[in-house]
Amino acid sequence: MAYVIIITMTNTAVSQDLLEACHQDGCPVCRLEHAADLRYIDRLFYERVNEYELRVHLRASLGFCHNHSRMANEEIHAKALGVAIIYDDLLRVVLEQTGKSRPSLSIDKKCPVCENQSQVTARIFLDLTKHINSEELQAALRSSRGLCFSHLRHALGVMRDTNARNLLLQIQREIITALRAELAEYIRKNDYRFIGEEIGPERDAWIRALKMGGG
């Protein structure tokens, strides 16, 4: 049985998780993806280590990608026994593939966490498309740090509803324009002629810009 961990949908018009993500730091889509990844990995090591279909998938993907291996180690502190069982099996597969007369090391599937994330992301953009006309969601998006470049690009590619896409783009452009104004003020106050002026909310504008770019 395949398990997909997605954002929690409530009985309200808009996903509560999406609204809450807009009021936190960084790209709200990145935040939802990250939370879903953590839940998926935690459940995997808690109850799915010996699941046949998962083990077949992991053999085909040669385990987890670098990012999700790091996440399992640093953020989930994955159960050592579960890691040992999974990777003993993967090391056996690698020995078999590289011990042939014509050694190879093929990857036939994506990391299972990455596959789950793709479905999570699709659900997020479906939610955005469906509810972008909601005043509550628009207000939440305007109060957010905005989508990162990667997810803005993704949105422009997958949101087929022209009105929804244009409205999201309008909000994003407002956020970017405001951020540019703060960057300009930060740059100006670092000019020797204005070095005595106190730096205000624009002090971390460069960090927010870096995060929006994917940093």
RAVEN-V981108 format. One line per field, one symbol per residue. psi: psi as a letter, one per 20 degrees, with the letter a starting at -180 (. if undefined). A space follows every 50 residues. Layout:
psi=???
This chain:
psi=pppoorqppairhqphggghhhjrqaphggggggghgggggghgihjjhj pghghgghhhilbqrgghggghghhhlqpggggggghgghhggggghijr hnqrnqoiqqphhggghhhggghghgggghjhiphgggggghirirqrgg hgggghhiohogggghgghggghgggghhhhhgghgggiiphhjhiqppc iihjhhghhghhij.
